[in-house]
């Protein structure tokens, strides 16, 4: 499974960005799709994730500001980020827990940089 993320960049505090991530490969089912982020000097942390049944889970730091959504017909997950804060600056990684002929495994994308200026 390959994950290709896009949409990162530089935004001012209070602004908006939307991240997209497309999964490709011999996929039977994308059970979970989501986003993690890693700030400089910190551990990677969950931002948001969504199941194939659209159950969602958010980090407390982004609740009410970020929205995760999926287009299952296009194997795509989105992260709409609003009211961004400088502490949202991080490399954002797309993930999926996918079922393939190899069974159920987690896959990671390469990451896209999001920088929020104050």
Number of C-alpha atoms within 10 A of each C-alpha: 18 17 21 17 22 16 15 18 14 15 18 14 17 14 14 17 18 16 21 21 26 18 23 13 9 13 15 12 15 21 16 21 30 27 26 19 23 19 16 10 6 9 9 15 14 18 25 23 26 21 17 14 10 14 10 16 16 18 13 10 11 17 12 11 13 20 19 23 20 22 11 14 6 10 16 20 25 24 22 14 20 17 15 22 20 15 13 21 20 21 18 26 25 30 25 27 18 22 18 15 9 9 8 15 13 14 15 17 19 13 22 20 18 21 20 21 16 11
